[in-house]
Amino acid sequence: MSRKIDITSNYEDLSTDNGFQFEFKCDRCGSGYRSSFKPYLAGTASQILGTVGGLLGGVFSQASDVTENIKSATWEKAHDDAFSAAAEELAEKFIQCPRCSTWVCRQKCWSDKKGLCKECAPDLGVEMAAAQASKSVEEVWSKAKMAEEDKKLSEKDWREGIKASCPSCEAPLAANSKFCPSCGVALKNEAKCMKCGAKLPSKAKFCGECGAKA
């Protein structure tokens, strides 16, 4: 009765004519393990006979052809046996998640407590630390952006111009102030009608409310 071989997708076949070796990898983190090298003696014998046959021809060449036929019949069996042995050798290093069916390494990507891979059952401590780090980065970028006070400035404020220091006492101004905090001088002198007190547009000659001359 033939032996069944588990079918997996998380491995790479490194086998050659000289022997068999396989590398199994975690589907989540990509780390892996390589099985022990299993020499293929029939392949070595085939190479020796093939070399002799090529040099001498005749009966040795026929022997090489026979050996190649034997190799093609036996290589598959030897390969299957080597794969089964490699899977058994490294079986304890991996486990298949019952939820997502991926093969993951027990060392980094498996949660014994949850019985699931860490993709399906994330480590809450790790996720919390990552969330805190992400929040800290957001705060750094937020502070590096324009201050909230500057964001509130209207287009009109920008067009009128914002003074960095008082034109009277030259004291530094920390905000878009209307009066100097040091000397009290008005920083925004708005033109008004002398008759009705209405605000006058820049360079207006007459009041738009009462018609008086500006």
Helices and strands as residue ranges (DSSP letters): E 11-13, E 19-20, E 22-25, E 32-34, E 38-39, H 41-56, H 59-90, G 91-93, E 94-96, E 103-105, H 106-109, E 110-111, E 116-117, H 124-144, H 148-151, H 155-160
